Amino acid sequence: MAGWRVKRLNGMDAMLLYSETPNLHTHTLKVAVIDPTDPDFGFDAFRRHVRRRLHLLEPLRYQLVDIPWQLHHPMWQEGCEVDLDYHLRRVHVPAPGGRRELDQVIGRVASTPLDRSRPLWEFHFAEGLAGGRFALVGKIHHALADGVASVNLLARAMDLQDGPTDERDNDEAGATASAADLLRAAARDHARQIAELPGLIREATAGLTRVRRRSKERGHHPDLADAFDAPPTFLNHVVSPQRRFASATLSLADAKATAKALGITVNDLILATAAGGLRTLLLAYDGAADRPIIASVPTATDKSGRITGNEISGLMVSLPVHVAEAAERARLVALATRIAKEDHEIMGPELYGRLMAYLPTAIAPAAFRWLGRRDAPNRLMNVAVSSVVGPRERGHFGGAAVSEIYSTGVLSPGAPVNITVWSYVDQLGVAVLTDDRTFDDPHEATDAISASFAELRAAAGISA
């Protein structure tokens, strides 16, 4: 492979690529609100910053390379040329340039898929925010980076006290791999996978047996949802291609104090906050919240300093939206999370990702397109809820301070609501991504989540 640099998409990367359909885009968003002190800061200064940092952001120079006849998962060709005139774009936030106007712009950015003939990212530089602020809306394909990789990539893109600051112009583009090279690499990978398959099947079978045994030992809990029994709700329908976005901020110090007072983790508190907000929304839209629902909660299986790839699995956590009392919801969420984590460890945290490596390349995209159009209940999950630990130090772009950060995941078939909470310095950035068919106004969701947080704070005896 001398002269060219490629690497295979792993199973999770490939799944996130194959599962993209006309109505289910699998890019993620990273939004940074920038509050400059230099009146000369603007798009040109930001463009210079990106150009001089691009060598530190290697995944932004990856481009998909398909294997002839779809004989294996695609590969990333590294070191590709990047046309900054294409990837860096200016957008205008309409007056008065507040949160709602920015969120509308972000929803429009999220509504269009990325062009697979180019490196899979775009940065939209939003001008016109109140107070002379700007916002950077990064659109990055999930196949390129999960939450952990995105945090590390963002740290490289920004100026942090302990982050790299090496700046220089781009390296030369790498050579292109030939079809013969790609086919030889595919053959080697398939030989390895075939050799590993019997052991993987044995592990999966043994893991399922252990999980079933442990579930019987625990017995049934009436306030927790059973696996594969997500109830039908207004949150669940065929997802439309259009996206809507809403954001809010919460105090990280309040979150830590509330979690400590309630005897739960901050992650549990975030899930309990989501449960309270979703209860309010279910009562408003369905007129009832009488059964627990199921949240898909991504979890990292590798928390190293990597800046690309997906090393993730998922927990299915029962959310007690049927419980009116906030402290009891928090207790039940902690119980449900503990059970989900135990089952995940018993099964093997990396097993799901390893199984995804065997997705049939030729038929997986068509199967996902069918699933995305299918008008049938999603029994696996109702909603996605993510919690990511972001940078603890304040970052800067070209000397301009980043005051807020938000992130979104992707929407799943039949589940058009994704709630993602990113911590940054002293705050939690709450982002809700949805389609245009679920809420009358997506800020109903962030308002309900903020009210739920206040309710939990009051239940814990923590003042605002």
C-alpha positions in Angstrom: 0.0 0.0 0.0 3.0 2.3 -0.5 2.1 5.7 -1.9 -1.5 5.8 -0.8 -3.1 5.9 2.6 -6.5 4.3 3.2 -8.3 2.7 6.1 -11.4 0.6 6.3 -14.6 1.9 7.9 -15.3 -0.2 10.9 -18.7 -1.9 11.4 -20.3 1.1 13.2 -18.9 3.6 10.7 -20.3 1.6 7.9 -23.7 1.1 9.5 -24.0 4.9 9.9 -23.1 5.3 6.3 -25.6 2.6 5.0 -28.4 3.8 7.3 -28.5 7.2 5.6 -31.7 7.5 3.6 -33.5 10.4 1.9 -35.4 11.1 5.1 -32.8 10.0 7.7 -29.6 12.0 7.3 -26.7 10.7 9.4 -24.6 13.8 9.8 -24.2 15.4 13.2 -24.0 19.0 14.1 -21.5 20.9 16.3 -22.6 24.5 17.1 -20.2 27.0 18.7 -21.4 30.5 19.6 -18.5 32.9 19.2 -18.2 36.1 21.2 -15.3 38.1 19.7 -13.6 41.1 21.4 -11.7 42.0 18.2 -14.0 44.1 15.9 -12.0 42.8 12.9 -13.0 39.1 13.6 -15.2 37.7 10.9 -15.5 35.0 8.2 -12.1 35.8 6.6 -10.3 35.5 10.0 -12.1 32.2 10.6 -11.2 30.9 7.2 -7.5 31.6 7.8 -7.8 29.8 11.2 -9.2 26.7 9.6 -6.7 26.7 6.7 -3.8 26.9 9.1 -5.3 24.2 11.4 -6.4 21.7 8.7 -3.3 19.5 9.1 -4.4 18.9 12.7 -7.9 17.9 11.6 -7.0 14.8 9.6 -10.6 13.4 9.3 -11.6 16.6 7.4 -9.2 15.4 4.7 -10.8 11.9 4.4 -12.8 11.0 1.4 -14.9 7.9 0.8 -13.6 5.3 -1.6 -16.1 2.6 -2.7 -14.8 -0.9 -3.2 -15.5 -2.3 -6.7 -18.7 -4.3 -7.0 -19.4 -3.4 -3.3 -17.3 -6.4 -2.1 -16.6 -4.8 1.2 -17.2 -1.7 3.3 -15.9 1.5 1.8 -12.5 2.9 2.9 -11.3 6.4 3.8 -8.6 7.8 1.6 -6.5 10.0 3.8 -4.8 13.3 2.9 -7.3 14.4 0.2 -7.4 17.9 -1.2 -10.0 20.2 0.5 -11.8 23.0 -1.3 -12.4 25.5 1.4 -14.5 27.6 -0.9 -16.9 24.7 -0.9 -16.7 23.5 2.7 -16.7 26.9 4.4 -20.0 28.8 3.9 -21.5 32.0 5.1 -25.1 32.2 6.4 -27.1 35.1 7.8 -29.2 35.0 10.9 -32.3 37.2 10.5 -33.0 40.0 12.9 -33.2 40.3 15.8 -30.5 37.6 15.8 -31.5 35.8 19.0 -31.6 32.1 19.9 -34.7 31.3 18.0 -33.5 32.9 14.8 -30.1 31.0 15.1 -31.9 27.8 15.8 -34.0 28.2 12.6 -30.8 28.6 10.6 -29.4 25.5 12.2 -32.5 23.5 11.3 -32.1 24.5 7.7 -28.4 23.5 7.7 -29.4 20.1 9.2 -32.1 19.4 6.5 -29.8 18.7 3.6 -27.4 15.7 3.3 -23.7 15.9 2.7 -22.2 15.3 -0.7 -20.4 11.9 -0.7 -18.2 12.8 -3.6 -16.4 15.2 -1.3 -14.9 15.0 2.3 -18.0 14.7 4.5 -18.2 18.0 6.3 -19.3 21.6 6.0 -18.7 24.6 8.3 -21.4 27.3 8.1 -20.3 30.6 9.5 -23.4 32.4 10.8 -23.4 36.2 10.9 -26.0 38.6 12.2 -26.3 37.4 15.8 -27.2 40.0 18.4 -24.4 41.6 20.3 -21.9 41.2 17.5 -21.6 37.5 18.0 -21.2 34.8 15.4 -21.9 31.1 15.3 -20.1 28.2 13.7 -22.4 25.4 12.6 -20.3 22.3 11.8 -22.0 19.5 9.8 -20.0 16.3 10.0 -21.0 12.9 8.9 -21.4 10.5 11.9 -19.4 7.9 10.0 -16.4 10.2 10.4 -16.6 10.8 14.2 -18.6 9.8 17.2 -19.1 12.0 20.4 -15.6 11.2 21.9 -13.8 11.8 18.6 -15.8 15.0 18.0 -14.8 16.4 21.4 -11.1 15.7 20.6 -11.4 17.1 17.1 -13.1 20.3 18.4 -10.3 20.7 20.9 -7.8 20.6 18.1 -9.8 23.1 16.0 -10.0 25.6 18.9 -7.2 27.3 20.9 -7.2 25.6 24.3 -4.6 26.2 27.0 -3.3 22.6 26.7 -4.2 22.0 23.1 -1.9 21.9 20.1 -1.3 25.3 18.4 0.9 24.2 15.5 -0.2 26.0 12.4 0.9 25.7 8.8 -0.4 25.3 5.3 -1.9 22.0 4.0 0.2 19.0 3.1 0.2 17.7 -0.4 -2.7 15.4 -1.3 -2.0 11.7 -1.2 -2.0 9.3 -4.1 -5.2 7.5 -5.2 -5.5 3.7 -4.6 -6.1 1.5 -7.6 -9.0 -0.9 -8.0 -6.6 -3.8 -7.7 -5.2 -2.4 -4.4 -8.7 -2.0 -3.0 -9.7 -5.6 -4.0 -6.6 -7.1 -2.5 -7.2 -5.2 0.8 -10.9 -6.4 0.8 -9.8 -10.0 0.3 -7.4 -9.8 3.2 -10.1 -8.3 5.5 -12.7 -10.9 4.5 -10.3 -13.7 5.2 -9.7 -12.3 8.7 -13.4 -11.8 9.3 -14.3 -15.4 8.2 -11.7 -16.7 10.6 -13.1 -14.6 13.5 -16.8 -15.4 12.9 -17.2 -18.7 14.8 -15.7 -17.2 18.0 -17.9 -14.1 17.6 -21.0 -16.2 17.3 -20.1 -18.2 20.4 -19.5 -15.0 22.4 -22.9 -13.5 21.3 -24.7 -16.7 22.2 -23.1 -16.9 25.6 -23.8 -13.3 26.2 -27.5 -13.6 25.4 -27.7 -16.6 27.7 -26.1 -14.7 30.6 -28.3 -11.6 30.1 -31.5 -13.7 30.1 -30.4 -15.5 33.3 -29.6 -12.3 35.0 -32.9 -10.7 34.0 -34.8 -13.7 35.5 -32.8 -13.3 38.7 -33.9 -9.6 39.0 -37.5 -10.3 38.3 -40.1 -7.9 36.8 -40.3 -4.3 37.9 -43.6 -2.7 37.0 -42.3 0.8 36.7 -39.6 -0.1 34.1 -40.3 -0.7 30.4 -39.7 -4.2 29.1 -37.1 -4.6 26.3 -38.6 -4.4 22.8 -41.8 -2.9 24.2 -41.6 0.8 23.4 -45.2 2.1 23.5 -46.7 4.1 20.6 -46.5 7.8 21.2 -46.7 11.1 19.2 -42.9 11.0 19.3 -42.9 8.0 17.0 -43.8 8.1 13.3 -42.2 8.1 9.9 -39.5 10.7 9.9 -39.7 13.6 7.4 -36.6 14.9 5.6 -36.9 18.4 7.1 -35.2 19.2 10.4 -36.0 21.5 13.2 -33.6 22.5 16.0 -33.9 24.1 19.4 -31.3 24.9 22.1 -31.1 25.9 25.8 -28.4 26.2 28.5 -28.4 24.8 32.0 -25.9 25.4 34.8 -23.4 22.6 35.2 -22.8 23.5 38.9 -26.5 23.2 39.6 -26.6 19.8 37.8 -23.7 18.5 39.9 -25.2 19.8 43.1 -28.7 18.4 42.2 -27.3 15.0 41.3 -25.3 14.8 44.5 -28.3 15.7 46.6 -30.4 13.1 44.9 -27.7 10.4 45.2 -27.4 9.8 41.4 -24.9 10.6 38.7 -24.9 13.6 36.4 -25.7 11.3 33.5 -28.7 9.9 35.4 -29.8 13.5 36.2 -29.7 14.3 32.5 -31.9 11.3 31.7 -34.3 12.2 34.5 -34.5 15.7 33.2 -35.3 14.4 29.8 -37.9 12.1 31.3 -39.7 15.0 33.0 -39.7 17.1 29.9 -41.0 14.3 27.8 -43.7 13.6 30.3 -44.9 17.2 29.9 -44.9 16.9 26.1 -46.7 13.5 26.2 -49.4 15.0 28.4 -49.8 17.9 26.0 -49.8 16.0 22.7 -51.1 12.5 23.6 -53.2 13.6 26.6 -51.6 10.8 28.6 -48.3 9.6 29.9 -49.3 6.3 31.5 -46.4 3.9 30.5 -42.6 4.2 30.7 -40.9 4.8 27.4 -37.5 3.7 26.1 -34.5 5.9 25.4 -31.6 4.8 23.3 -28.5 6.1 25.0 -25.2 5.9 23.2 -22.1 4.9 25.2 -18.5 5.0 24.2 -16.5 1.7 24.3 -13.2 3.6 23.8 -12.5 7.0 25.4 -9.0 7.5 24.1 -7.7 10.6 22.4 -8.8 9.5 18.9 -10.2 12.1 16.6 -12.1 9.9 14.1 -14.2 6.7 14.0 -17.1 5.3 16.0 -16.3 3.1 19.0 -19.8 3.2 20.5 -22.5 0.9 21.7 -25.9 1.7 23.1 -28.0 1.3 26.2 -31.8 0.9 26.2 -32.9 2.8 29.3 -36.5 3.0 30.6 -37.7 6.5 31.2 -40.4 6.8 33.9 -42.6 9.4 32.1 -45.6 7.9 33.8 -44.4 9.0 37.3 -45.5 12.5 38.4 -43.0 13.1 41.3 -39.6 14.3 40.2 -37.4 12.6 42.9 -39.1 9.3 42.2 -38.4 9.7 38.5 -34.8 10.3 39.3 -34.6 7.1 41.5 -36.2 5.0 38.7 -33.9 6.4 36.1 -30.9 5.5 38.2 -32.3 2.0 38.7 -33.0 1.6 34.9 -29.5 2.9 34.0 -27.8 0.5 36.5 -29.7 -2.5 34.9 -28.9 -1.4 31.4 -25.2 -1.0 32.2 -25.1 -4.3 33.9 -26.7 -6.1 30.9 -24.3 -4.2 28.6 -21.3 -5.4 30.5 -22.6 -9.0 30.7 -23.2 -9.0 26.9 -19.9 -7.4 26.1 -19.5 -3.7 25.4 -17.8 -4.1 22.0 -20.0 -7.0 20.7 -22.5 -4.8 18.9 -19.8 -2.9 17.0 -18.0 -6.2 16.1 -21.3 -7.7 14.7 -21.9 -4.6 12.6 -18.7 -5.4 10.7 -20.6 -8.3 9.1 -23.4 -6.1 7.6 -23.9 -7.2 4.0 -22.5 -4.3 1.9 -24.6 -5.0 -1.2 -28.0 -5.1 0.5 -27.7 -3.0 3.7 -28.4 0.4 2.1 -31.7 -0.9 0.5 -32.7 -2.5 3.7 -32.2 0.7 5.7 -34.2 2.7 3.0 -37.1 0.2 3.5 -36.8 0.6 7.3 -36.8 4.4 7.0 -40.0 4.4 5.0 -41.8 1.7 7.0 -44.9 3.1 8.8 -44.8 0.7 11.8 -44.1 1.1 15.5 -40.5 1.2 16.6 -40.6 -1.3 19.4 -36.9 -0.9 20.2 -37.0 2.8 21.3 -39.0 6.0 21.5 -36.3 8.7 21.7 -32.6 9.1 21.7 -30.8 10.9 24.6 -27.1 11.5 24.6 -24.7 13.1 27.2 -21.2 14.1 26.2 -18.4 15.6 28.3 -17.1 18.5 26.3 -14.1 20.7 26.8 -13.6 22.0 30.4 -11.5 25.0 29.2 -12.8 27.9 27.2 -11.8 27.7 23.6 -11.1 30.3 20.9 -11.3 30.5 17.2 -8.7 33.0 15.8 -8.6 34.7 19.2 -12.5 34.9 19.5 -13.9 33.2 22.6 -16.4 30.4 22.3 -19.2 31.0 24.8 -21.6 28.1 24.1 -21.4 24.7 22.4 -24.3 22.5 21.3 -24.3 19.1 19.5 -26.8 16.8 17.9 -26.9 13.2 17.0 -29.0 11.5 14.3 -32.6 10.6 14.0 -33.6 6.9 13.9 -36.4 5.2 11.9 -39.7 5.9 13.6 -38.1 8.1 16.3 -37.7 11.7 15.1 -36.5 13.2 18.4 -32.8 13.4 19.5 -31.9 15.1 22.8 -28.1 15.8 23.2 -26.5 17.4 26.2 -22.9 18.6 25.9 -21.0 20.0 28.9 -18.7 23.0 28.2 -16.8 24.9 30.8 -19.6 25.8 33.3 -22.7 25.0 31.4 -24.8 22.2 29.8 -25.8 22.9 26.2 -29.1 21.2 25.5 -29.9 20.5 21.9 -33.1 19.0 20.5 -33.1 17.8 16.8 -36.4 16.7 15.3 -38.3 16.8 12.1 -41.1 19.2 11.0 -44.0 16.9 11.9 -43.4 16.2 15.6 -43.8 19.5 17.5 -45.7 22.7 16.7 -42.5 24.5 17.9 -39.3 22.6 18.8 -38.7 25.0 21.6 -41.6 23.4 23.4 -39.1 20.5 24.0 -36.3 22.7 25.3 -38.8 24.7 27.5 -40.1 21.4 28.9 -36.6 20.1 29.6 -35.6 23.4 31.4 -38.8 23.2 33.5 -38.0 19.6 34.4 -34.5 20.6 35.5 -35.9 23.2 37.8 -38.4 20.7 39.2 -35.5 18.3 40.0 -33.5 21.1 41.5 -36.4 22.0 43.7 -36.9 18.3 44.7 -33.2 18.2 45.7 -33.5 21.5 47.7 -31.1 23.3 45.4 -31.9 27.0 44.8 -31.5 28.6 41.4 
